[in-house]
Amino acid sequence: MTNGPAAPSAILESALYAEDLERAEAFYGGILGLEKIVAVEGRHVFFRCGAGVLLIFNPQATREPSTNADMPVPPHGTIGQGHLCFSASADEIDGWVMHLAANGVAIEADFHWPNGGRSIYFRDPAGNSLEFAEPKLWGLE
């Protein structure tokens, strides 16, 4: 390691991609209960998640350079499904299992890791793989 600045202390924002932003907004805002920050039709919808922000972009729209000189964000994005893991306690995971089932969201996997942490995996409407996991999965308690 060089003598540069300290390593980052947190992830401020994470991005997933979904072509149908209305369905993404209904899922993340409605089913997962995240607070919507802003939406731009056809381009993105952003949500607050604890101390961070979840960005949902239409992958087609983010491949184009920004036309707003005040926001010169370079083109970015990906094609295909991504993954994101939300932190949850064991009791919260139990609650999510019931809530997701009640909303027709299938749990793809529910298991305990060798270190004792539990994870559940499910998909959003765009096919992104989502997970709720106990922080001890990564030794973060």
C-alpha positions, 0 to 999 in steps of 0.5 A: 500500500502506498502512503496515499489517503486512508482507505474508504470507510463506507460505500456511499452509493450502489447501482443496479440496472433495470429497464422497467423503472416503474416496476423497480420503483414499485418493488424497492419503494413498495415491497422493500420500503425504501424512501425514494429520493428522486426519479427521472422518467426513463433514466433512473430512480434513487432510494435512501438505504440507511446511510447510503443510496441505492441507484437504479438506472435504466442501462440504455439511458446511462450509456449515453453521455450527459447532455446537462453541462451542470452534471457531466457524469460520464456514461456507465452501466452494465448489461445483465443482472447484478447483486446487492446484499442488505444488512439484516439481523436474524429476526429481521431476516425471519420477518423478510421471509414472511413479507416477501412471501406475502408479496409473491417474491420467491426466496431462491436460497435460505441458508446458514454460512459456515461462520453462522451468518444467515442469508436469504436470496431473492430477485427484483423484477429486473432479475437482479439477485438480492440478499438479506444477510447478517453482518456476521457473515463478513465479521461485521457485528 
